[in-house]
Amino acid sequence: MTQTTSLQYEAPWPVYALDWCKSAAPGQQMRPRSAFRLGIASLTPDYRNRIAIVGLQDERVLVEDDDFGDYPDFVTLVEAQHGYPATRLQWQPATANSFAWSQKAVNAELLATTGDALRVWEYASDGPAAGSAYVGRQSSGGGHRLTLKTALSGQSKVQNNNTGAPLTSFSWNEKSPSLVVTSSVDTTCTVWNIDTSTAITQLIAHDREVYDVAWLPGSTDIFVSVGADGSLRAFDLRSLEHSTILYETPAPKNMPAPSVSPSSSARPPTSPLLRIAFNPADSNYMSTFHMDGTEVQILDMRSPGQPVMELRAHRAQVNALGWSSTDSQLLGTVGDDCQLLVWDLSAYTTQGSAASPRNASTGLSSPRPDAKKRVVSDPVMAYTGASEIVNMAWSPQIPGMAMNTGHTTGPGEWIAIAMGRSIKALKV
C-alpha cells in the first residue's frame, strides 16, 4: 500500500485564483481531512464568475487503493457567485482562529477575494463533508455555507468616480488578521480593517498600476508593493510621508531616442514587476519576477538596489511563485513552460542575521555591501503539467493521520497548481 503523492480535481470552469486552507476547520481538529481544502475562483470573461471550496472526497484517496482509482480525489463542498473574476483569493491566516472578531460565528472561517472590490466571505460547515458516505458523489453543499460578509471598494484618491478602481491583489496580515492591504490599478494601496469594514489609510504607492502587495512577516506597519513602473517599494504606516525604493528594474538597453513630444512620464519604459512574496523563514528575503520574464529575482532588504540571486530554469514566462510556510526555505515557481519548479535556497541565504528588517525602526537596516548576484539554475524538484500553469499555492505542514482502515499517511507539505480547468495537488 503506497501513499498518494498527487491528487486531482477538474473544475467546471477555468481556474485562476486559488489558495490552500491554513488550518483545520474549527471543531474538526480531529478530522485531518479538513486540512485538504482549497479555495478556487474561475476566470471567465464575463460577470458570471464563481468561487468554490473543494475538499477531499475521502481520506482513503491519500493511500493508493485500487478501490478508489475511479473517483475524483476532491469534490466541491460549496460555491458562490462572484461577478467579475477574482484576481486573488486567500483563506484567513491560521492566527484568525484565536483573534477576537467582533462579528463572526465561532465555527466559521473567513476567505477574501479581490476583483472590483475586496470581498470577505464567511464559510461554515456543520461537520464532515456531506455525501462522503457515497463514494463518487459530488457534494450537494448540504451542511456547507459560503456567504458574502462584506464588500469594500472605497473612494479612489486619484479617480473621480464613486466606485473604487479594480483591485489586483491583497495581503492578509498574520499578526493582526483584521488588517488587509489591497493594491489597485489606480496606483494606490489601501489598508483596511475588515473587522469594522473601514479603510484605515489609502496612499498613492506607484507611478502606474500596482500589481501586488505583501506585509512584512511579523509586522503590522510595514508592507511592500510592486507595479507597472518596474519598482519594488516599502511603506511604513508610522511614516507615510515617504517610501523606500528597494529595487527598480533596469532600463532596457539600446533605448530609441526620445520622441519630440515626451510622454507624461519622463521615466523610460521598464519591465513591470508582477508579484512579490516574503520568505517566511527569513523575512530579509523577497522574491519577484518581471512581466514576460523567465527568471525569478531574490532580493535582500539589507542590500537594496539589485537582486542577490536570480533563479534561471523556466523556459517561458513565470506566472506565480510562493514560499513554503515552514523553515525549509523552499520556493515554488510556475510558468507557461508547464513547469512547477521547487528551489531550496537554504544554502544561499545568510540565516540568523541580527539585522532583521522587523527590528529596524525605519523598517530597513544598513545595506550589505558584499552582496553579489548569484545565479541558481538547479531546482530540487520539477513537475511538468499538461498545459501552462497559471497559479500555485502551498499547504501548511500537514500532520500524518491514521485512518479507520488501519492505513497511515506521513506528514508533509503539498503544492496545488492550476492548469486550465485542472488542479493538481502534489506532495513535496
Order of alpha helices (4+ residues) and beta strands (2+ residues): beta-beta-beta-beta-beta-beta-beta-beta-beta-beta-beta-beta-beta-beta-beta-beta-beta-beta-beta-beta-beta-beta-beta-beta-beta-beta-beta-beta-beta-beta-beta
